[in-house]
Amino acid sequence: MTWWSQWRRGRFWVEIVLAVAVGVAAFVVAALVSTAARSHVPAVLLGPLLLLAVLAVARFAGILYALPVGVVTILAFDWYFLPPLRNLDGATVLVLGLFLGMSVIVGAVATHTGRRAARSEQARGVLVDEQAALRRVATLVAAGAPAAEVFEAVSAEVAALLAADGAALMRYEPDGTVTAVSGWTSEGGFSNLGIRYPLRMLPLLLFEITWKLIWALAVWLPALLNHSLARDVADNAIGILPGPVVVAILLPWGYLWKQYVVAPGDRWH
């Protein structure tokens, strides 16, 4: 069992305990309302009002909370509004506990089953999307498309599946450097820069990071902090800001450190 499964299961038990507490609170409120309205409000009016309250709980909190709230509300309405009235003795508490426990159990099972079905449906949708992406890439390969086109299609499909602004396909070289084989970003354009001559393009990629960061710090960020962000600046930011992030991922930082920091400089002629 993974930590995520343990956390989710622990959280579900917390929800069950909370559903019991909500059920007890709902019984107290319904009992007080029924007692106060006994001689003033007709049953045909109070009953539907209580059902509307249960419906609201079901709509906003789910069946796990609505079921115990509904059961204890009807019990309170029956015991403290409709004759013969019932005293809150040991037998009454026992019956209330049995009804509350049964409703929480049924609500928990229904909630767990519904969530599992939803996760299964979501996983099935992800699998369908992945298979469709594989078919599109396989079609390019079968058609004899150039390797650069296939690699860029792979990057685009991965970005679409992950709902990311960009994706990159990189190859680790024997000397410890990384070559950007392909990349795709939502802004387009730069993804082909490092494909053929990745190391020769490093100054251009560094320049791209630099001017975009300068624009972000000098134009976009002050306008954002002052709540005066113009529409054209916001539109430009959508295309510009993802660039530094993706380029930073593509850059072979190990090579940069060795080549431009650690390595001795060339002698001036």
Secondary structure, 3 states (H helix, E strand, C coil): CCHHHHHHHHHHHHHHHHHHHHHHHHHHHHHHHHHHHCCCCCHHHHHHHHHHHHHHHHHHHCHHHHHHHHHHHHHHHHHHCCCCCCCCCHHHHHHHHHHHHHHHHHHHHHHHHHHHHHHHHHHHHHHHHHHHHHHHHHHHHHCCCCHHHHHHHHHHHHHHHCCCCEEEEEEECCCCCEEEEEEEECCCCHHHCCCCCCCCCHHHHHHHHHHHHHHHHHHHHHHHHCCCCCHHHHHHHHHHCHHHHHHHHHCCHHHHHHHHHHCCCCCCC
